[in-house]
Amino acid sequence: MRFVVDGMGGDNSPSAVVEGAVMAVNDFSDIELVITGPQQAIQDELDKYQYEKGKITILDATEVISTNEHPVMAIKKKKDSSINKALQLVKQKEVDGIVSAGSTGAFLAGCTLIVGRIKGIDRPALAPIMPGLNGPFMVIDAGANVDCKPHYLEQFALMGKIYFESVLKHENPKVGLINIGSEEEKGNELTKSVHKLLKESNKNFIGNVEPREVTDGDVQVLVCDGFVGNTVLKMYEGVASNLFSMIKKNLMSSLTTKIGAAMSKPAFKKIKKEFDYTEYGGAAFLGVKGICIKAHGSSNAKAFKNAIRQAKKVYDNNIIEKIMEEIEKTTENKNKL
């Protein structure tokens, strides 16, 4: 399998990108990588490491799309950008997928405009996996579609369920709708309509899930529009970060608490690892005709390696093909009614 990595995407590019790519080809014997970006800059970074030389190639790209540029305009105008050239490789099927930590807007716009949607999917969705109290969970959509129609969310539920079953090997995952109350009649017109659609489906829908219950991890696929999903994601990241800072501050406040902290260090290390985004690597952009993984903007080398590992899992489990098959079945069933 062959993936392309946006060499200039993210806060720590190209150094972290290249190091992560080298870690990936050294750890996974069955992958090859293309890194897009300025030829010499990428090569200078590669020269620092030992790896099988034929496993990584460079595609020269002279432009970079920054996070403050208009996503669609930048994708259309900057044809020689590292992300644009990477997406073109996916479109032309010269690679099996892409990993990028660059501008989220440009990445999502490029995946939709260049790679293209799966036939029957109205809106692709961003689907990050996050750690919960009782297991990992997915929020879909986490920011790709701010305004949604009810059947978009029905498709999100289908794609999320397929991903969870295939990649995380969770049989018949529970599907829930993020809402302001657990009662069926709660919410706005969108959530009420979506509730009805999911209730009539065969997706193991358990009903509404209040935001305070999202992080329990008891419901594996949490469906919402991109506005709600992105708010949940950023709030979760902020609370986790602040909570760790508060705990550290208080543990260091006296000799007694420092002794207690030293004794509890193994437990804190384990918790920190479970909440470490670098362990997950990135979020899959589901619904497009190629494997598209969006890594965190501040990704380090470990995060890039794990984002590539995630792309490999999507490839190994034929997620794109499975979504295509299920959408086709769903369309056929609706046409018969």
C-alpha positions, 0 to 999 in steps of 0.5 A: 500500500502507498500513502502520501503525506503532506510534508508542509502541513502542521505546526512542526513541518517538515521535521515532525512529518519526515520523522513520523514518516520514517518511523512508519516505514520502519515499523510497517513493512508493507507501506510506501510513502510519498512526501510532498513539499520543497524537494531540498527541505524534505531531503535534508530532513530525510538524510538525518534518518536510517530507513530503506531508501525505496520506501519514501519518495519526494514530490516537489511542491513549492507552495504552502496553504496557511490556516488563515487563507480561504480554504476553497480559494486556496485549493483552487489557486495554489496548484503547487501547494503540498496539500494540493499535489498530495490530493491529486495523487489520491484522485489519480489513484497513484496512492491509496490515501493521504495524511495531512496536519495542515489547514483543516478547511483546505484539507476538507475542501480539497478532499471533497473537490479533488478526491470527490464524494462516494456516490450516494453520500451527500456530505462527507464527515470528519470522524475523530476517535476519542478516549472515554471512561469506558472505552473510545467513542466517535463524534461524527461530524466534528466540523466538516458540515455546520449546516445539515439536513436530517438525512446527512446525519443518517449517513454519518451514523452509517459511516461511523458504524462501519468504521467502528465495526471494522477498524476498532473491531467493536461488534454492533456499536451503539449509535446515539444522537447528541442532544440537549435532553434524553427525551425523544421530543427534546431538541430542535427541528433537526434533531427531532427529524434525525431521531425519527430517521435513526429510530426507524433504521437498523443501526442499533440506535439507543436514542439521545445522548446528553453532552455530559454523557458523551465522554462515558464511552458507553455509546460508541458512535455519537452523531451530530452536525458539524457545529455541535461536533466541533464544539464538543471536540474543542470543549473536550480538549480544553477541559482535559488540558486544563484538568491535567494542569490543575492536578499538576499544580495542586500536586506540586503545592506542598511536600505532602502532595509531592510525595503522594504524586510520586506514589501515584505517578504510574497511574497518572502516566497511564491516564495521560497516555489514554488522553494523548491525541498522538496515540490516535494519530488523526481523524478519518474524513469519511464519505470521500473516494479515498483514504483521508486522515486529518492529523492534529495541527500540532502533531509530533512525529509519533502522531504522524506515525500513528496517523499513517497507521490509521490510514493503513487500518482503513486500507486493511479493512476496506472501509471505502468499499464497505461504505460504498456497498452499504450506501448502494444497499440503502439506496436500493431499499429506499427505491423499492419503497 
